[in-house]
Amino acid sequence: MLWSRSQRIMIRPGIYRSTPEVLRGAIAGASLLILAIMFSIANSGAAGRLDGLLRLLWSGPVGRLLFRIASSGTRTASLAPRGSGSTTLAGGRSPLDVIAALPRSVRRQIMSVEPALRQLESEHAALGARESQLALALAEASAERSGSRAAQQQALVAELTEAKRVASDHRDAIAGVLDEMRLHLLRIKSGLGTPADVQRALDAARQSLPATRISPA
């Protein structure tokens, strides 16, 4: 119970969403229960009825429920690309989510911060897409057997590997800046910080980012 509560992500006060780990835990628990029933039937000498029970189980409400839980968790993970909408960070929220929850008077004082954060989130998403693109190209280049062009193949693999590393490092650096800004914004929300603090922190953090530019494959 305590573990499941710790795995919740707050969407807004009073409303939570369970993480995929909780869903997988529920599926694993249901699977163990099913196995226990199966062994119980087998040990009681009623193994002849096992096939019928399994068909009834998986075609009935329980099986449909387990399938919906498993498929919904997979669909959410696969259809929610990195950087779509707002970037979810270590704390489970985007800095833009924190800004949206601030009083309007405070938001007016940090109007220049929000566009900068949106640009960073856009770059974070683009770098994620770039990294995936490079990973596919790397897999294709590594699978080829060039024979007489082995040296060219090795050079291409090395180049793609380095480009993927650079994109990943840059994306991680941006994620770090976004998470740092989320914490500064939470300070404002709690009354411990000022809009000027946020602007100074953003300027300093952006200067620390690598000067890498996203280039087409």
N, C-alpha and C positions, 0 to 999 in steps of 0.2 A: 504493500500500500504506500509506504513512504517513498519507495523507489518510483512508483508510477506517478506520484504527485511531483517528484523532482524532475520528471521527464516532460512536464507540461510546458507549453509555450503560451504566454499571455498574448492574445490578440488585442483585447482592450479590457479594462477592469471588469472582472466578473465573468469573462468569456475566455476559455482556454482551448488549446488544440493539442492533442496528444502527438508525440513524435512517432516516427516509424518504428523505433525500438519498442514502444509500448504495444503497437499493433502486432509486431512480430512475436512479442512475449505472449500476447493473448492467443495467437495462433499456435504457438508451441505448447501452451498449457492445454488447449483443446485437443491437440494431437496426442499429448500424453494421456489425457483422459480416455480418448478413443482406444489407444493401445492397451490401457488397463482393462477396459471392457472386453477387448478381443482376447487377452490372455485369460481373463476370468471365464469367458465362455469356453475357450479351448480346454482349460483345466477341469471344467465341470462335466466334460464329456459331451458337450453340445456343439462340437466343432462343425457338425453338418449344417448348422443354421448360420454359420459365420458369414458365408457369401451373401445370403439374403439380408442379414443385418447390415453389412457394409453397403449394399446397394440401396437399402432403405435410408441409411444415414446420409450418404453423399447426394442422393437425389431429393432428400427432404429438406425441411427448413434449416436444419443445422448445417448441412453441406453448403446450401446456397449462402448462408450467412458467412461462413468461413471464406468462401470464394469471394464474396463482396469485400470483406475486410482485406484480404490479401491483394485483390486487384486494385482497390482504391488506394492503398498505400503505394503500390508500384506505379500507378498512373500519376499520382501526385508527384512522386520523385522524378519521373521521366518527363512530364510535361511542364515542369517548373524550372526553366533554364536559369543558370546563374546570371544575376543581374537583371532579370525581368522585373519590371516595376521598380521596387526598391530592393537594395542589397541586404539580405539577412546575414548578420554578423554573429560573432561569438556570443553576444548577449541576447540573441534571438530577435533583435529589432534593428531597423535601419536608422541612421541619424535623421533621415527625413520623417520617419514616424515620430521621433521625439519632437521635431519642430512642429509637426501637425498638432501635437498635444499641448503646445505652449499657448499662453494667452495671446490674443491678437496684438496687444500693445508691445509685448516682447518680440513677437515675430517681425513687427515693423522695424525694430532696432537691429535686426540681423538679416535684413532683406538681401544683402549682398552675399550672405553665406549660403543660402539655399540654392541659387543657381550654380555656385561652385561645387556644392555637394552633388547636385544632379549630374554635372559634367564628370565628376570623379566616378560616380556609379555607372555612367554610360561607358567610360573608359574601362572600368572593371569588367563589365559585361562583354565588351568588344575583345578584351584580352582573353577572357574565358573562351570565347568562340574561336579566337586565333589559336589558342593552345590546343583545342580539340582538332582544328584543321591541321595543325602541324603534326599532331599525334597520328592522324590518319595517313598523312603523307609519309611519315616516318615508318609506319607499319608496312606501307606499300613498298617503299624503297628497300626496307630490310628483307622483304620476302623475295625480291628479285635475285636471280642468279645470273650475273652478267658475263661471267667467263672472262673474255678478253677485256672487258670494261670494269673489272672488279675494283680497280683503283678509283675510278670515277664514282662507282657506287659507294665505296667506303667514304669518299669525300662528301658525297651528298648526305649520307647518313649522319656523318659528324656535323655537317652544317645544320641539318634539320634538328638534331639533338640540341645543339647550342641555341638555336632560335627558340625552341620550345622551352628551354631552361630560362632564357631571358624573359620570355612572355610570362612564364609562371612566377618568376621572382618579382616582376613589375606588378603583376596582379596581386600578389601577396602584400607588396608594399602599399598599394592603394587600399587594400582591405584593412591594413593596419591603421592608415590615416583615417578611414571612415569610422573605424571602431573607436579611435582616439577622440574624434569629433563627437561621436555619440556620447561618450563619457563627459565631455565638456558641456554638451547640451543638457545632460542630466543634472549637472551642477547648477546650471541656470534654472532648470525646472524646480530644483529643491531650494533655490534661493541662496546658494553658496557661490555662484559665479555671476559674471556680468557679460553683456553682449560684447564688450571690448575684449574680454578674455578669449571669447570664442574666435573673434576675428584674428587676434594675434596668433592663437594656436593654429588656425587654419593656414595663415600665411607661412608660418614656420614649417608646418607639416608638408605643405606643397613644395617648398624649397628642398625638402629632404628627399623627394621622389626622384627616381632615375629619369634621365632625359630620353628614355626609349620612346620611339614612335611606332605605332602599329603599321606594318607594311603588308601589302597583299602577298599571298603565297606565290 
